[in-house]
Amino acid sequence: MSSSPTPTTIAVAINNHSQQQQPKSEYWAHIKGFTAGVCSGVAKLVVGHPFDTVKVRLQTEGYHGKFSGPIDCLVQTAKKEGLPGLYKGALVPLFGWSVMDSVLLGTVTYVRKFIKENMHREEPNYQLSILDHSIAGFFGGMACSFVANPIEQIKSRLQVQYNWDASTQRYKGPFDCMKQLWRNHGIVGFYTGMTGTLWFRSFCSIYIGSYEYFKLKLANWNSHSLPTSVINFVAGGSAATVMWICCFPADTVKNRIMSQPDVPKAELKYKGLLDCVKKIYFEEGGLKGFYRGFVPCLLRSFPTNGASFLAWELAMKWLP
């Protein structure tokens, strides 16, 4: 009489079977989202960086700044610095947005796959819910934070340098900025404001969840069949609009903390996240202080993220 199989032998057999059944393409599926994310980042830079420069300059100037509003900021920058002024600090985001979107969207792809294969293994036809997509977006945002903080630290510092104001000229370029940060603060300098970044990036749950929601609604809109590219573009832009309405205060706080000068901690205007929130609220007119620079951000968010998601979806489709 043969002995009954033990739990250990069953587990080994299942593991061996799954390895035998797993095609080689499965390994590529784990990194495909990361690769496609690079395309998303490049599209985001080309379309969105001029808007981002205006947004950051308005955010960091505070209530009594150099500009009366986004149009004035755009006109002054273009007039005094030309097109290069609008793309100031773009070298870092060219690399940075590619890496950030790669990590964000790659992690989202991986978590979606994990949820479907591990939490709904018995349901082969299971369709991910909006909550599932939102959870994937949250984890994507958390993973992205660790590469985003150093990149945005450099970008924000460069964007608040003005060619016509010598007092703002602290860095000769991105590499000089990195060098000074490392010399003055070490690795810690690149992660100043990390709490704000984690707060801000947590809204990626809304970003990804909204994107999938709008995709679903547009696909069934008024019984008309819209082209997939149009659906992806409009859904991406709409999702970004929803996210920025929710997360703009977190972005303002993050940028304020990041762009502070290299002075002893006792001389810093903002001693931390809560101190920054409190000072903006009480010194700059309450809630509206957190939304300075919101208009250019909103104008930027739709076309930038529409192009970003369109590029990502096309890359996911075309990559083997």
N, C-alpha and C positions, 0 to 999 in steps of 0.2 A: 504493500500500500504506500503510495507516494505521499510525502509530507506536504502540508498546506504551505503556500508561499507566505513569507513573513512580510510585514509592512516595508522593511528595508529593500527586499528583493523586488517588490512591486514598484517602489519609488525609482530604483535603478533602471528597471525595465521601461518605465514611462519616460525617464530622462533619455535613455538610449534611443527609444522610439522617436521622441520629439527631435533629437539631433539628426536622426536619419531622415526624417520627413522635412526638416527645415532646409529649403533651397538656399543656394549661395546668395541669391538676390535679396534674401531676408537681411543679410548684414548690410547691404547697400541701403536698404529701406531705413535703417537706423540713422544714417548720416545724410540721406537725401534732403531732408528738411533743412539741415544746417547749410548745405551747399546752395539750395535755392534761396535761403535767407540772404546770402551775399548779394544776389541780384536785386532783392528788395531794398537793401541798404543803399546800393548805388543809385537806384531810381529815386529814393527818398532824398539823397543829397542834391542831385541835379535840380529837382523841382523845388525843394523846400529850404535850402540853406539861406537864401536872401531874406526870406520871411523870418527865419530863426534868428538871424543877426539883429533885425529890427526888434523882435520880441525880447531878446536878452538885453539889448541896450535899454529898452524902456523899463524892463523889470528891475534892473540893477541901478538905474538912476534915481529911483525913488520919486517922491511927490514933487519936489522942486528940482527938476533935472534940466538937462540941456535941451530937451525936446518938448514941444507942446502936445504931441500925439504921434501916432504911427506914421501918418502922411508926412509930417514935418521931419521925423527921424529918417524916413526913406529918402526924402528930397535932399536933406542935408548930407546924408551919407553918400548918395549918388553924385551930388554936386561937388563935394570936397574930396571924395576918395574914389569915385568912379565905380565901375563894375567890380574891380578887385575888393573894394570896401565892403560890398554886399556879400562877397565870398570870403571875407576875412576869417581865418581859422578853419577854412574848408579842408585843408590837408588832413587834419586830425579826424574830422567826421567822415571823410572819404574812406579812410581805413576804419574809423570807429563805427559808423552806422552799418558798414558791411559786417563787422564782427558782432555788433549788438543785435542786429536783425538775424544774423546766423544763429546766435545763441538763443535768442527769444523764440524764433519760429522753429528752429531745430528741436528745442526742448518741448514746445507745444506739440509738434508732430510726434515726438517720442512718448509724451504723457498720454496723448490721445490713444496711441497704439497700446500703451500699457493698460489703460482703463478698459479698452475693448477686449483685450486678450486675457486679462487677469480678473477683472471684476464682472465680466459678462461672458465668460468662457462658454457657458452653456447656451448662449443665445447667438448663434452664428450670424443672424441677420439683424443684430442689434444696431440701431442708429444712435449715435451719440446725442445726448440732450444738450440744450444750451448751458445747463449747469456743468456738464462734463467739459464742454469747451471753455467755460469760465475758469474751472479748476486748472485746466491745462495752461490757460493764460496766466493765472496767478503764479504757478511754478516757473513758467517761462520768464515772467517778470523778475522773480527772485533770483534766478540763475543769471539773467542779464545784468542785474545790478552790480555784480562783482567785476564785470568788464566795463560797464557803462560809467561807473563813478570816476575812474582815472581819466577816461576819454573826455567826459563832460567837464571835469575839473579844468583840463587844459583849454578846451573849447571856450568855456565861459570866461576864463581869464583873458584870452586873446580877443574875444568879441567886445570887451569893454575897454579896449585901447582905441583911442581916437587920434588920427593922424594930425588933427589941428590942435590937439591939446597935449603938450609935452609931458604934463604931470601924470598922464595915464600910461605913458610908454614905459612899461616895466620889462617887457620881453621882446626879443628880436624875432621870435618865431616860435613854432611849437617845440622844436628841439631845445631851444634856449629855456623855454618855460619848463620843460621836463627836467632839464639840468638844474635849474634853480630850485625847483620843488624838491628834487632828490637831495641837493646839497643842504638846503635849509631845514628839511623836515624828514628826509628818508622816505621809506615806503608809506608811512603814516600820512604824509602830505598828499598823496594821491587818493586817499580815502577820507579826506575831510568832507563832512556833509553826507556820510554814508547813510545815516539814519533817514535823512531827507530823501535820498535816492531810493531806499527800500520802501518808504512811504509812497513816493511817486510811482515806482514800478509796480506796486501792488495793484494799481488800477489797470494793469494789463489784463486782469480778469474781466473787467468791463469791456476793454478793447476787443479781445478775442470773442467773448460771448456776444457782444453787439454785432460784430462782423458776421458771425454765423446766423444770428437772428435776421439781420437785414438780407443776407443771401437767400435765406429760406422764404422770406416775405416777397422779395423781388422775383424769385423764380416762379411764384404763383400769383403775381400781381395782375389783377383784373383779367385773368384768364389769357393774358398775352405772353408770348414766348420771347423774352428779351435775350439778346446775345450774351453768352457767358462772360465775355470781356466787359460788357457794360455792367452786368450784375456785380462782378468782382470790383470794378472801379467805384461804382456808386456805394456798394456795401462798405468798402474800405474807407471811403471818405466820410460816410455817415457814422461809422463806428468810431472814427477818430474824433469827430465832432462831439459825440456823446462823452467820450473819455475825457477830452480836454475841458469840457464844462465842469466835470466832476473833479479833475485832478490839478487844475491850474494853480490853486493856492499852494499845493505841495511842490509844484515846479518852481514857483516864485521863491519859496523859502529855500529850496535846494540851491537855486542859483545865487541868492543873496549870500548864503553861507560860503559857497564855493569861490565867489569872486572877491572875497575880502582880501585886503593887502597882507603881505607877509610882515606882520608886526607881532610883538609879544601878545600872548593871549589876553592879558589884562587890558590891552589897548583895543582889542577887537570890538566892533559895535555889537555884533551878535555872538553871544557866548555859547549858543547851542540852538537846537531846534525850537524848543519851547520859548526861549528868550526871543528868538527871531519872530515867531508867530505873535507873541505878545506886543513887541515893539511895532511891527507893521500894523497890527490892528488898532492900537491906541494912538499911534503917531501919524497914520496916513489915511484916516477917515474910515476906519472899520473894514468891512468886507471888501470894499472897492480897492483898498490898498493891495490886496492879493491878486487883483485882476488887471493890474497895470500891464499893458502889452498884450492883452487878451485878443484884441481885434486882429492884429497881424497873425497871431497864432491861429485863430479860427480861419482866417483867409488862407493860411498856409496848410492847415491840417487836411482839408478836403482833397485838394489835388495831389498833395504829397503822399498821403496814405492811400488814396485811390490808386496812384501809380505804383506805390510800393506793393500793395496786395495783388495788383494785376501782374506785376513782374514776378512775384513769388508763385502765384498760381500757374503762370505760363511755364516757369522753370520747373515746377513740380510735374507738369504735364509733359514737358519735352525731355527732361532728364530720364535716362533709362531706368 
